[in-house]
Amino acid sequence: MTNTTTLPYRPCAGIMMIDRRGMVFVGQRLDTAIEAWQMPQGGIDPGEDAQAAALRELCEETGVTPDKVELIAEAPGEFTYDLPAELIGKAWKGKWRGQRQRWFLYRFLGVDADIAIDTPHPEFGAWRWIEPGELPAVIIPFKKLLYEKVLAALAPHLGAPR
């Protein structure tokens, strides 16, 4: 049996991407049997800056290139979550107990046609824009508290739609 308290957290970066109306991009995960949506996120490679990782993940998952977004804010500090017991030892080849994440808020400058989730290694089967307050309700349950914290950290920067 793996002692989860000795496993490290996987370094990760995420992006809350909002459109001109202040709506948040979410993608529906392909790798779960339940309906679960999330914002673009993924691992930080060794030697990679968290913001560069976030932009890379955004492009890999949505096709949105860095010239189609502008940085609004970076959430202070890091956020962690633990995997449910049934996923530890299975997800990420059993190397991690959960994730340690840095989050960035970006404004999407493009048009919906610039979003292409049919990437070479797709993670999303569908996508949509939602109200920021809807995030905790649509995320996979074990990440709900994480999303509440990220939303609270970035909420002061959401401001009025442009």
Secondary structure, DSSP 8 states (H G I E B T S, - for coil): ---GGGS-EEEEEEEEEE-TTS-EEEEEESS-SS--EE-SEEE--TT--HHHHHHHHHHHHH---GGGEEEEEE-SS-EEEE--TTTTTTGGGG--SEEEEEEEEEEE-S-GGG-----SS--EEEEEEE-GGGHHHHS-GGGHHHHHHHHHHHHHHH-S--
